[in-house]
Amino acid sequence: MPAFRRPRRRLPVVAAVLFPLLPVTACADGGPPDGGRSHPPAAGAKGPGDHGSTPPPAGRAAAGLPVLPPPAPADIPGLGPRTRAALDPATTQAVVVRGKDRDSSDATVTLYERRPGDGWKAVSGPWPAHNAAKGWTDHHVQDDLRSPVGVYGLTDAGGLLPNPGTKLPYDQGPAFTATGTGALGEPLAGSFDYVVAINYNRKPGTSPLDWTRPLGAERGGGIWLHVDHDGPTQGCVSLEKPQMKEVLTWLDPSARPVVVMGDVLSLAR
């Protein structure tokens, strides 16, 4: 019988095919999408070994979502285009008086500050307040028992009591003694313990007691923020004494403070 000869072992064909592929599949990121063809780097691009390589995008962009623009700075709620246009761009403090309706003497007061990038933010209030007995008007005249609608500067303060710490010029003296009774028969004593002059028909930079009337005496004047006496006013806006004290210590002439005042429908114009 012929001698039995053991056949030679041959390597599987698949192994011979895999070895040449190893260099291509060795990249951690799965290799270039074009099958490994080489391209010159784009201008300014850094190689994988460069320490200054651009970090991957984060947030919405990394998730494949559109990048949203930053939110617009906030406006004071309830103010319409005409009222907002009356605000000086340099003003960063506003005392906002919102009357219940055109013929009401009930109101609220809220303090607002304008902050860079964020816009207007409420910082105190709303507090209950009173305005004139017959409500509001766009054309105030002497003794009409209505408060003037508008945006007015706040530059001067005073009162019967000592300065509580305001940065506004403060005139103290007995001339701020309030006497008599209000529309409901309530005593007015203490109403002028603290006041802030509203720059309606007055000369800014003077005591609240200055009676200069640039628009004429027939257009009224002496419109103040003052201490509430539990009833409507003749034209002023009144707050409880603790709130008046807070307003005084908050107001800062460098912020060019104003009062924005009127019934809610008028302010929305």
C-alpha positions in Angstrom: 0.0 0.0 0.0 1.3 3.5 -0.7 2.3 5.4 2.4 -0.4 7.8 3.8 0.7 11.4 3.6 -0.8 14.1 6.0 -2.2 17.0 3.9 -0.6 20.5 4.6 -2.8 22.9 6.7 -3.7 26.1 4.9 -4.6 29.3 6.6 -8.2 30.3 6.1 -8.7 32.7 3.3 -10.6 35.1 5.5 -7.6 35.7 7.6 -5.5 36.6 4.6 -8.1 39.2 3.7 -8.5 40.7 7.1 -4.8 41.6 7.7 -4.7 44.3 5.0 -7.8 45.9 6.5 -6.5 46.4 9.9 -4.7 49.7 9.3 -8.0 51.3 8.0 -10.2 50.2 10.9 -7.8 51.2 13.7 -9.2 54.9 14.0 -11.1 55.4 17.2 -13.7 57.5 15.4 -14.4 54.9 12.8 -12.2 56.3 10.1 -12.8 59.1 7.6 -16.2 59.1 5.9 -14.6 59.1 2.4 -12.9 55.6 2.8 -9.5 56.9 3.9 -8.6 59.3 1.0 -6.3 62.0 2.3 -7.2 65.7 2.1 -5.2 68.7 3.1 -6.4 70.4 6.3 -8.7 73.4 6.0 -7.2 76.8 6.6 -6.7 77.5 10.3 -7.6 73.9 11.3 -5.6 72.1 13.9 -4.6 68.5 13.8 -5.5 65.9 16.4 -2.3 66.5 18.3 -2.7 70.3 18.6 -3.4 71.4 22.1 -5.5 74.4 21.0 -8.2 72.3 19.2 -11.7 73.7 19.3 -13.9 72.1 22.0 -17.1 70.4 20.9 -20.3 72.5 20.9 -22.4 72.4 24.1 -26.0 72.8 25.0 -28.6 73.0 22.3 -26.1 73.1 19.5 -24.5 69.8 20.7 -28.0 68.2 20.7 -28.6 69.3 17.1 -31.2 71.9 18.2 -31.3 75.5 16.9 -29.5 78.0 19.1 -32.0 80.4 20.5 -31.4 84.2 20.7 -31.0 85.8 24.2 -34.4 87.0 25.6 -35.3 90.6 25.0 -34.9 92.9 28.0 -38.1 93.0 30.1 -40.5 96.0 30.0 -42.6 97.3 32.9 -45.8 95.3 32.6 -48.9 97.1 31.5 -47.2 100.1 29.8 -48.2 100.9 26.2 -45.9 102.4 23.5 -46.7 106.0 24.3 -46.0 105.6 28.0 -42.7 103.6 27.4 -41.6 106.3 25.0 -41.8 108.9 27.7 -39.2 107.0 29.8 -35.7 108.5 29.5 -33.3 105.7 28.4 -31.0 106.8 31.2 -33.6 106.3 33.9 -33.1 103.1 36.0 -35.6 103.7 38.8 -39.4 104.0 38.4 -42.2 104.3 40.9 -45.2 102.9 39.0 -48.7 104.0 40.2 -51.5 102.0 38.7 -55.0 103.5 39.3 -57.9 101.0 39.5 -59.8 102.9 36.8 -60.3 106.4 35.4 -62.7 107.6 38.2 -61.3 105.7 41.1 -59.1 106.9 44.0 -57.7 103.4 44.7 -54.3 102.5 43.3 -51.2 100.4 43.8 -47.5 101.4 43.8 -44.6 99.1 42.7 -40.9 100.0 42.6 -39.0 99.0 39.5 -35.3 99.0 38.6 -33.8 98.7 35.1 -30.8 96.3 35.1 -28.3 95.9 32.2 -29.2 93.0 29.9 -32.3 92.1 32.0 -34.5 95.2 31.6 -37.0 96.3 34.2 -37.6 94.2 37.3 -40.0 94.8 40.2 -38.0 95.2 43.5 -40.8 96.1 45.9 -44.6 96.2 46.1 -47.2 96.3 45.0 -48.5 98.4 47.9 -52.0 99.8 48.3 -52.2 103.6 47.7 -54.6 106.4 47.1 -54.8 109.0 44.3 -57.2 112.0 43.8 -60.8 111.7 44.9 -62.2 111.8 41.3 -59.6 109.7 39.7 -57.2 110.6 36.8 -56.9 113.2 34.0 -54.7 113.9 31.0 -55.2 117.7 31.6 -55.0 118.5 35.2 -56.3 121.9 36.4 -56.4 123.5 39.8 -59.1 122.0 42.1 -60.4 119.3 39.7 -59.7 116.6 42.3 -58.0 114.4 39.7 -54.3 113.2 39.5 -52.3 114.0 36.4 -51.5 111.0 34.1 -47.9 110.8 32.9 -44.2 110.2 33.5 -42.6 112.8 35.8 -39.2 113.2 37.4 -38.6 112.8 41.1 -35.8 115.1 42.2 -36.7 116.7 45.5 -38.0 115.5 48.9 -38.8 116.9 52.3 -41.0 116.5 55.3 -41.9 117.4 58.9 -39.7 114.5 60.1 -35.9 114.3 59.8 -34.3 112.9 56.6 -34.7 109.1 56.8 -31.7 108.5 54.7 -32.7 109.6 51.2 -30.0 110.7 48.6 -32.4 113.3 47.2 -32.1 116.8 48.5 -34.3 116.9 51.6 -36.0 120.0 53.1 -37.2 119.6 56.7 -39.3 122.0 58.6 -42.6 122.9 60.3 -44.0 124.2 57.0 -44.8 120.5 56.2 -47.3 120.4 59.1 -50.6 119.1 57.7 -53.9 120.3 59.2 -57.6 119.9 58.5 -59.5 116.9 57.2 -59.7 114.9 54.0 -62.5 114.1 51.6 -63.9 111.5 54.0 -63.5 113.6 57.1 -60.3 111.9 58.1 -57.6 113.9 59.9 -54.7 115.0 57.7 -52.1 115.2 60.5 -48.9 113.4 59.6 -49.6 113.3 55.9 -46.5 115.4 55.1 -44.1 113.7 57.6 -42.4 112.5 54.4 -43.0 113.8 50.9 -41.4 113.5 47.4 -42.3 116.2 44.9 -43.6 115.0 41.6 -42.3 117.2 38.8 -45.6 118.2 37.4 -45.9 121.9 36.8 -43.0 122.7 39.2 -39.3 123.8 39.0 -37.0 120.8 39.6 -34.2 121.3 42.0 -36.2 123.3 44.5 -38.0 122.4 47.8 -41.4 120.7 47.4 -42.7 123.9 49.0 -41.6 126.0 46.1 -44.7 127.2 44.3 -43.3 128.2 40.9 -45.8 127.0 38.3 -44.2 127.0 34.8 -47.5 126.0 33.1 -49.4 128.7 35.1 -51.3 128.6 38.3 -54.5 127.4 36.6 -52.8 124.1 35.8 -52.5 123.2 39.5 -49.4 121.9 41.2 -48.1 120.7 44.6 -48.5 117.1 43.4 -46.5 114.9 45.8 -46.0 111.4 47.0 -46.8 111.6 50.7 -48.0 109.6 53.7 -51.5 108.1 53.4 -54.3 109.5 55.6 -56.8 106.7 54.9 -58.7 108.5 52.2 -58.4 110.0 48.7 -56.2 113.0 47.9 -56.7 116.3 46.1 -54.2 115.2 43.3 -51.3 113.5 45.1 -50.4 109.8 45.5 -50.3 108.6 49.1 -48.7 105.5 50.7 -48.5 104.2 54.3 -45.6 105.7 56.3 -43.3 102.6 56.2 -43.6 102.4 52.4 -43.0 106.2 52.0 -39.8 105.8 54.1 -38.7 102.9 51.9 -39.3 104.9 48.7 -37.2 107.8 50.1 -34.3 105.5 51.1 -34.4 103.7 47.7 -34.5 106.7 45.4 -31.1 107.7 44.0 -30.6 110.9 41.9 -27.9 109.1 39.8 -30.7 106.7 38.6 -32.8 109.6 37.3 -35.9 108.3 39.0 -39.4 108.9 37.7 -43.0 108.2 38.7 -45.1 106.6 36.1 -48.7 107.3 37.1 -52.2 106.9 35.8 -55.2 104.5 35.6 -54.4 101.1 34.0 -56.1 101.9 30.7 -54.2 105.2 30.3 -50.9 103.6 31.1 -51.5 100.9 28.4 -51.7 103.5 25.6 
